[in-house]
Amino acid sequence: MNNEMTLSFVAIEENEALARMAMTCFITPLDPTIEEISEFKTIVSEAVTNAIIHGYECDGTSLVTIHARIDEKKVSMTVQDEGAGILNLTEAMEPMYTTRPHMERSGMGFTIMESFSDNLSVESAVGSGTIVKFEKQFSPVTETSRMR
C-alpha cells in the first residue's frame, strides 16, 4: 500500500494537535501497534512544536507544512518551516539544549525524535527555515502485535 499527503497549517500552538491527529489517521491503514502510534505521534508533536515555537515564535500567520509518504510499511515524513532557522544545528541537537528555558522547554525534542524514528535528519539555514525529515518502519501485523 502506498499513499502520500501534504498538510499546511498556520503556526499556532493549537495546530500541533491537528497535525498529530491528522498524521495518526494517515498511518491507520498500516494497522500500527499502540506503541508505534505513541512513538509516531511524539515525533510529529516534537517536530511541529519546534517549527511553531522556534521557527516562527507562534506568529499566527506563517505556515508549517508536513509532507508524508507511505511505502509498504515505512512512513517518510518532512516537517518544514520557512522561519528563523537554527544558528548551530549541532548544538541544537544536543540533549538538554534549549533556547527557550523561560518557556520550560526541556531541550529534548531532537533526542526524542531521534530515539523514536528509524532515521532522522535536519536541514536548517538561518533566516530560511528548517526541514526535519524522518522515517519510521512499522511492524508487520501479527496476532501478538494486535494485543499490545
MDAnalysis code that builds the backbone (N, CA, C; Angstrom):
import MDAnalysis as mda
import numpy as np

u = mda.Universe.empty(444, n_residues=148, atom_resindex=np.repeat(np.arange(148), 3), trajectory=True)
u.add_TopologyAttr("name", ["N", "CA", "C"] * 148)
u.add_TopologyAttr("resid", np.arange(1, 149))
u.add_TopologyAttr("resname", ["MET", "ASN", "ASN", "GLU", "MET", "THR", "LEU", "SER", "PHE", "VAL", "ALA", "ILE", "GLU", "GLU", "ASN", "GLU", "ALA", "LEU", "ALA", "ARG", "MET", "ALA", "MET", "THR", "CYS", "PHE", "ILE", "THR", "PRO", "LEU", "ASP", "PRO", "THR", "ILE", "GLU", "GLU", "ILE", "SER", "GLU", "PHE", "LYS", "THR", "ILE", "VAL", "SER", "GLU", "ALA", "VAL", "THR", "ASN", "ALA", "ILE", "ILE", "HIS", "GLY", "TYR", "GLU", "CYS", "ASP", "GLY", "THR", "SER", "LEU", "VAL", "THR", "ILE", "HIS", "ALA", "ARG", "ILE", "ASP", "GLU", "LYS", "LYS", "VAL", "SER", "MET", "THR", "VAL", "GLN", "ASP", "GLU", "GLY", "ALA", "GLY", "ILE", "LEU", "ASN", "LEU", "THR", "GLU", "ALA", "MET", "GLU", "PRO", "MET", "TYR", "THR", "THR", "ARG", "PRO", "HIS", "MET", "GLU", "ARG", "SER", "GLY", "MET", "GLY", "PHE", "THR", "ILE", "MET", "GLU", "SER", "PHE", "SER", "ASP", "ASN", "LEU", "SER", "VAL", "GLU", "SER", "ALA", "VAL", "GLY", "SER", "GLY", "THR", "ILE", "VAL", "LYS", "PHE", "GLU", "LYS", "GLN", "PHE", "SER", "PRO", "VAL", "THR", "GLU", "THR", "SER", "ARG", "MET", "ARG"])
u.atoms.positions = np.array([
    [0.837, -1.178, 0.000],
    [0.000, 0.000, 0.000],
    [0.881, 1.240, 0.000],
    [0.647, 2.118, -0.933],
    [1.374, 3.381, -0.997],
    [0.371, 4.521, -0.935],
    [0.777, 5.605, -0.285],
    [-0.082, 6.777, -0.165],
    [0.811, 7.980, 0.103],
    [0.267, 9.167, -0.121],
    [1.041, 10.392, 0.065],
    [0.092, 11.527, 0.412],
    [0.556, 12.444, 1.236],
    [-0.265, 13.608, 1.589],
    [0.601, 14.802, 1.956],
    [0.016, 15.985, 1.837],
    [0.642, 17.227, 2.282],
    [-0.391, 17.992, 3.095],
    [0.052, 18.543, 4.214],
    [-0.820, 19.308, 5.100],
    [-0.082, 20.584, 5.494],
    [-0.722, 21.722, 5.284],
    [-0.156, 23.012, 5.720],
    [-1.138, 23.664, 6.676],
    [-0.588, 24.329, 7.689],
    [-1.433, 24.972, 8.689],
    [-0.695, 26.158, 9.292],
    [-1.465, 27.072, 9.878],
    [-0.924, 28.279, 10.487],
    [-0.131, 27.922, 11.745],
    [0.952, 28.637, 11.960],
    [1.859, 28.381, 13.079],
    [1.305, 28.919, 14.397],
    [0.302, 28.201, 14.915],
    [-0.216, 28.480, 16.261],
    [-0.181, 27.172, 17.038],
    [0.009, 27.269, 18.334],
    [0.191, 26.074, 19.169],
    [-0.968, 25.090, 19.081],
    [-2.190, 25.571, 18.909],
    [-3.353, 24.679, 18.822],
    [-3.246, 23.716, 17.646],
    [-2.525, 24.093, 16.610],
    [-2.433, 23.250, 15.420],
    [-1.455, 22.085, 15.573],
    [-0.725, 22.046, 16.661],
    [0.120, 20.877, 16.929],
    [-0.769, 19.645, 17.087],
    [-1.893, 19.792, 17.779],
    [-2.832, 18.676, 17.958],
    [-3.454, 18.269, 16.627],
    [-3.774, 19.246, 15.790],
    [-4.301, 18.959, 14.452],
    [-3.310, 18.100, 13.665],
    [-2.056, 18.498, 13.657],
    [-1.024, 17.756, 12.918],
    [-0.881, 16.344, 13.460],
    [-0.829, 16.228, 14.762],
    [-0.665, 14.918, 15.399],
    [-1.824, 13.985, 15.041],
    [-3.047, 14.485, 15.114],
    [-4.208, 13.651, 14.827],
    [-4.334, 13.337, 13.336],
    [-4.084, 14.305, 12.479],
    [-4.152, 14.065, 11.023],
    [-3.147, 13.003, 10.610],
    [-1.933, 13.082, 11.141],
    [-0.908, 12.122, 10.764],
    [-1.204, 10.739, 11.352],
    [-1.811, 10.689, 12.527],
    [-2.204, 9.408, 13.108],
    [-3.271, 8.752, 12.230],
    [-4.229, 9.530, 11.762],
    [-5.245, 8.991, 10.852],
    [-4.603, 8.502, 9.553],
    [-3.611, 9.221, 9.067],
    [-2.934, 8.853, 7.822],
    [-2.274, 7.479, 7.916],
    [-1.698, 7.146, 9.085],
    [-0.995, 5.864, 9.215],
    [-1.913, 4.717, 9.647],
    [-3.175, 4.993, 9.935],
    [-4.102, 3.967, 10.407],
    [-4.165, 2.732, 9.497],
    [-4.145, 2.881, 8.168],
    [-4.192, 1.682, 7.317],
    [-3.011, 0.719, 7.526],
    [-1.940, 1.184, 8.162],
    [-0.796, 0.315, 8.440],
    [-1.070, -0.608, 9.626],
    [-2.177, -0.390, 10.307],
    [-2.556, -1.168, 11.489],
    [-1.434, -1.165, 12.534],
    [-0.991, 0.045, 12.935],
    [0.122, 0.134, 13.889],
    [-0.273, -0.325, 15.282],
    [0.734, -0.742, 16.034],
    [0.512, -1.085, 17.438],
    [0.326, 0.207, 18.236],
    [-0.150, 0.078, 19.455],
    [-0.317, 1.241, 20.334],
    [1.035, 1.918, 20.553],
    [2.071, 1.126, 20.754],
    [3.415, 1.676, 20.958],
    [3.892, 2.445, 19.725],
    [3.663, 1.892, 18.538],
    [4.067, 2.582, 17.307],
    [3.305, 3.891, 17.133],
    [2.013, 3.878, 17.430],
    [1.216, 5.109, 17.344],
    [1.756, 6.153, 18.303],
    [2.036, 5.759, 19.526],
    [2.539, 6.683, 20.535],
    [3.868, 7.302, 20.112],
    [4.781, 6.483, 19.637],
    [6.083, 6.997, 19.189],
    [5.924, 7.932, 17.999],
    [5.095, 7.545, 17.038],
    [4.880, 8.364, 15.847],
    [4.274, 9.716, 16.217],
    [3.246, 9.699, 17.053],
    [2.617, 10.946, 17.485],
    [3.615, 11.850, 18.207],
    [4.505, 11.260, 18.978],
    [5.508, 12.051, 19.695],
    [6.475, 12.711, 18.726],
    [6.921, 11.984, 17.712],
    [7.828, 12.574, 16.710],
    [7.145, 13.749, 16.021],
    [5.912, 13.530, 15.566],
    [5.163, 14.593, 14.887],
    [5.006, 15.798, 15.802],
    [4.617, 15.545, 17.042],
    [4.406, 16.616, 18.008],
    [5.672, 17.441, 18.231],
    [6.788, 16.772, 18.428],
    [8.058, 17.474, 18.669],
    [8.476, 18.302, 17.456],
    [8.386, 17.723, 16.267],
    [8.806, 18.441, 15.055],
    [7.921, 19.658, 14.790],
    [6.617, 19.486, 14.932],
    [5.684, 20.585, 14.683],
    [5.828, 21.667, 15.750],
    [5.960, 21.273, 17.000],
    [6.142, 22.248, 18.085],
    [7.400, 23.077, 17.859],
    [8.486, 22.430, 17.446],
    [9.717, 23.179, 17.145],
    [9.485, 24.205, 16.043],
    [8.778, 23.808, 14.988],
    [8.513, 24.745, 13.885],
    [7.684, 25.929, 14.367],
    [6.654, 25.651, 15.138],
    [5.762, 26.719, 15.601],
    [6.463, 27.644, 16.588],
    [7.104, 27.077, 17.590],
    [7.683, 27.886, 18.670],
    [9.028, 28.493, 18.288],
    [9.911, 27.679, 17.738],
    [11.263, 28.167, 17.441],
    [11.367, 28.771, 16.047],
    [10.715, 28.155, 15.069],
    [10.797, 28.660, 13.705],
    [10.068, 29.974, 13.531],
    [8.865, 30.032, 14.069],
    [8.013, 31.202, 13.834],
    [7.641, 31.982, 15.080],
    [8.043, 31.506, 16.240],
    [7.686, 32.156, 17.503],
    [6.176, 32.376, 17.601],
    [5.418, 31.361, 17.190],
    [3.948, 31.375, 17.278],
    [3.347, 32.616, 16.623],
    [3.853, 33.004, 15.451],
    [3.414, 34.259, 14.844],
    [1.975, 34.257, 14.351],
    [1.376, 33.080, 14.182],
    [-0.028, 33.007, 13.812],
    [-0.335, 33.378, 12.379],
    [0.677, 33.582, 11.552],
    [0.427, 33.907, 10.147],
    [1.210, 33.001, 9.189],
    [2.370, 32.539, 9.601],
    [3.212, 31.708, 8.737],
    [2.697, 30.266, 8.727],
    [3.139, 29.509, 7.728],
    [2.669, 28.141, 7.576],
    [3.745, 27.109, 7.891],
    [3.310, 26.049, 8.544],
    [4.110, 24.842, 8.740],
    [3.555, 23.840, 7.732],
    [4.433, 23.132, 7.042],
    [3.990, 22.155, 6.050],
    [4.550, 20.780, 6.375],
    [3.651, 19.809, 6.364],
    [4.028, 18.409, 6.557],
    [3.802, 17.686, 5.237],
    [4.771, 16.910, 4.844],
    [4.599, 16.027, 3.692],
    [4.917, 14.617, 4.172],
    [4.025, 13.686, 3.894],
    [4.225, 12.308, 4.344],
    [3.949, 11.345, 3.208],
    [4.679, 10.254, 3.253],
    [4.541, 9.216, 2.231],
    [4.610, 7.852, 2.903],
    [3.715, 6.975, 2.490],
    [3.746, 5.586, 2.947],
    [4.197, 4.719, 1.782],
    [5.238, 3.944, 2.015],
    [5.721, 2.939, 1.073],
    [5.746, 1.616, 1.817],
    [4.819, 0.726, 1.458],
    [4.675, -0.553, 2.161],
    [4.385, -0.280, 3.640],
    [5.336, -0.582, 4.536],
    [5.135, -0.369, 5.976],
    [6.043, 0.743, 6.521],
    [6.624, 1.545, 5.618],
    [7.511, 2.623, 6.039],
    [6.863, 3.977, 5.753],
    [6.934, 4.866, 6.750],
    [6.454, 6.234, 6.583],
    [7.665, 7.154, 6.520],
    [7.706, 7.986, 5.487],
    [8.722, 9.036, 5.355],
    [7.983, 10.356, 5.487],
    [8.540, 11.256, 6.284],
    [7.831, 12.499, 6.555],
    [8.790, 13.670, 6.680],
    [8.341, 14.845, 6.231],
    [9.080, 16.080, 6.469],
    [8.153, 17.071, 7.156],
    [8.729, 17.843, 8.059],
    [8.037, 18.967, 8.684],
    [8.891, 20.178, 8.362],
    [8.308, 21.130, 7.663],
    [9.079, 22.264, 7.152],
    [8.492, 23.597, 7.582],
    [9.390, 24.498, 7.973],
    [9.005, 25.888, 8.205],
    [9.972, 26.767, 7.427],
    [9.576, 27.985, 7.182],
    [10.433, 28.951, 6.499],
    [10.758, 30.100, 7.450],
    [10.969, 29.721, 8.700],
    [11.168, 30.701, 9.757],
    [12.619, 31.057, 10.026],
    [12.929, 31.186, 11.314],
    [14.212, 31.726, 11.764],
    [15.409, 30.848, 11.415],
    [15.211, 29.551, 11.325],
    [16.345, 28.648, 11.108],
    [17.095, 28.420, 12.410],
    [18.069, 27.526, 12.345],
    [18.846, 27.162, 13.539],
    [20.279, 27.621, 13.346],
    [20.748, 28.447, 14.265],
    [22.090, 29.012, 14.173],
    [23.162, 27.936, 14.237],
    [23.092, 27.051, 15.228],
    [24.085, 25.997, 15.388],
    [23.347, 24.665, 15.524],
    [23.197, 23.966, 14.402],
    [22.425, 22.735, 14.383],
    [23.023, 21.652, 15.272],
    [24.333, 21.519, 15.276],
    [24.989, 20.513, 16.114],
    [24.649, 20.743, 17.581],
    [24.744, 21.982, 18.017],
    [24.422, 22.329, 19.408],
    [22.936, 22.104, 19.699],
    [22.078, 22.488, 18.760],
    [20.631, 22.360, 18.954],
    [20.198, 20.905, 19.100],
    [20.944, 19.986, 18.513],
    [20.574, 18.575, 18.569],
    [21.128, 17.861, 19.799],
    [21.893, 18.572, 20.612],
    [22.413, 18.006, 21.861],
    [21.291, 17.911, 22.897],
    [21.261, 16.812, 23.667],
    [20.253, 16.698, 24.732],
    [20.362, 17.859, 25.721],
    [19.222, 18.346, 26.142],
    [19.087, 19.409, 27.145],
    [19.360, 20.814, 26.613],
    [19.668, 20.952, 25.320],
    [19.898, 22.285, 24.771],
    [18.549, 22.933, 24.449],
    [18.337, 24.127, 24.956],
    [17.120, 24.871, 24.648],
    [17.428, 26.361, 24.528],
    [16.724, 27.007, 23.633],
    [16.840, 28.462, 23.507],
    [15.669, 29.149, 24.212],
    [14.785, 28.348, 24.796],
    [13.603, 28.889, 25.455],
    [13.428, 28.344, 26.872],
    [14.424, 28.493, 27.750],
    [14.269, 27.961, 29.110],
    [13.133, 28.651, 29.880],
    [12.851, 29.902, 29.552],
    [11.770, 30.629, 30.214],
    [10.393, 30.046, 29.878],
    [10.317, 29.250, 28.815],
    [9.064, 28.598, 28.427],
    [9.012, 27.160, 28.953],
    [9.949, 26.823, 29.826],
    [10.042, 25.485, 30.414],
    [10.213, 24.409, 29.352],
    [11.046, 24.693, 28.365],
    [11.382, 23.722, 27.327],
    [12.543, 22.883, 27.825],
    [12.444, 21.561, 27.645],
    [13.457, 20.663, 28.199],
    [14.685, 20.514, 27.322],
    [14.581, 20.854, 26.035],
    [15.716, 20.678, 25.147],
    [15.917, 19.235, 24.725],
    [14.864, 18.435, 24.798],
    [14.968, 17.014, 24.456],
    [14.263, 16.654, 23.153],
    [13.729, 17.634, 22.444],
    [12.940, 17.371, 21.240],
    [13.654, 16.541, 20.190],
    [14.839, 16.979, 19.775],
    [15.570, 16.231, 18.743],
    [15.991, 14.856, 19.252],
    [16.370, 14.774, 20.509],
    [16.775, 13.489, 21.094],
    [15.609, 12.508, 21.088],
    [14.446, 12.984, 21.448],
    [13.249, 12.137, 21.452],
    [12.904, 11.704, 20.032],
    [12.911, 12.652, 19.090],
    [12.603, 12.309, 17.699],
    [13.576, 11.261, 17.166],
    [14.840, 11.434, 17.500],
    [15.866, 10.501, 17.042],
    [15.656, 9.103, 17.622],
    [15.279, 9.039, 18.887],
    [15.119, 7.726, 19.528],
    [13.880, 6.982, 19.030],
    [12.837, 7.692, 18.597],
    [11.606, 7.045, 18.146],
    [11.541, 6.813, 16.639],
    [12.468, 7.392, 15.885],
    [12.450, 7.204, 14.431],
    [13.564, 6.253, 14.016],
    [13.454, 5.731, 12.816],
    [14.499, 4.859, 12.286],
    [15.596, 5.665, 11.607],
    [15.248, 6.855, 11.188],
    [16.217, 7.726, 10.529],
    [15.731, 9.166, 10.700],
    [16.587, 10.039, 11.187],
    [16.231, 11.444, 11.384],
    [17.330, 12.308, 10.813],
    [16.934, 13.331, 10.056],
    [17.903, 14.320, 9.586],
    [17.250, 15.694, 9.667],
    [18.085, 16.691, 9.850],
    [17.600, 18.066, 9.976],
    [18.454, 18.952, 9.082],
    [17.781, 19.772, 8.281],
    [18.458, 20.771, 7.464],
    [17.940, 22.129, 7.916],
    [18.842, 23.091, 8.064],
    [18.404, 24.400, 8.517],
    [19.354, 25.478, 8.026],
    [18.795, 26.637, 7.753],
    [19.590, 27.803, 7.378],
    [18.981, 29.016, 8.076],
    [19.827, 29.784, 8.728],
    [19.362, 30.970, 9.445],
    [18.639, 31.897, 8.471],
    [17.431, 32.277, 8.861],
    [16.621, 33.177, 8.053],
    [15.832, 32.494, 6.944],
    [16.066, 31.203, 6.732],
    [15.374, 30.485, 5.650],
    [14.501, 29.343, 6.133],
    [14.718, 28.894, 7.356],
    [13.865, 27.851, 7.901],
    [14.555, 26.526, 8.140],
    [13.727, 25.553, 8.500],
    [14.213, 24.235, 8.909],
    [13.332, 23.150, 8.307],
    [13.980, 22.049, 7.928],
    [13.268, 20.866, 7.455],
    [13.712, 19.690, 8.315],
    [12.752, 19.078, 9.008],
    [13.008, 17.871, 9.782],
    [12.475, 16.711, 8.950],
    [13.350, 15.734, 8.670],
    [12.955, 14.552, 7.900],
    [13.126, 13.328, 8.785],
    [12.138, 12.462, 8.742],
    [12.297, 11.207, 9.476],
    [11.603, 10.077, 8.755],
    [12.049, 8.870, 9.097],
    [11.437, 7.650, 8.595],
    [11.120, 6.759, 9.786],
    [10.015, 6.071, 9.662],
    [9.645, 5.097, 10.693],
    [9.069, 3.873, 10.003],
    [9.653, 2.743, 10.316],
    [9.198, 1.455, 9.789],
    [8.187, 0.872, 10.767],
    [7.046, 0.449, 10.253],
    [6.023, -0.155, 11.092],
    [6.085, -1.668, 10.967],
    [5.766, -2.359, 12.049],
    [5.873, -3.813, 12.110],
    [4.776, -4.480, 11.290],
    [5.096, -5.649, 10.747],
    [4.028, -6.427, 10.124],
    [3.003, -6.807, 11.194],
    [1.776, -6.869, 10.818],
    [0.712, -7.190, 11.771],
    [0.739, -8.683, 12.088],
    [0.756, -8.980, 13.384],
    [0.651, -10.367, 13.867],
    [-0.370, -10.378, 14.985],
    [-0.809, -11.518, 15.378],
    [-1.755, -11.606, 16.492],
    [-1.140, -11.047, 17.778],
    [0.152, -11.281, 17.990],
    [0.828, -10.770, 19.181],
    [0.845, -9.243, 19.164],
    [1.161, -8.633, 18.009],
    [1.236, -7.180, 17.952],
    [-0.150, -6.553, 18.133],
    [-1.200, -7.244, 17.722],
    [-2.558, -6.710, 17.912],
    [-2.911, -6.603, 19.391],
    [-2.318, -7.458, 20.210],
    [-2.627, -7.474, 21.636],
    [-1.871, -6.414, 22.409],
    [-0.850, -5.803, 21.832],
    [-0.074, -4.783, 22.533],
    [-0.815, -3.493, 22.600],
])
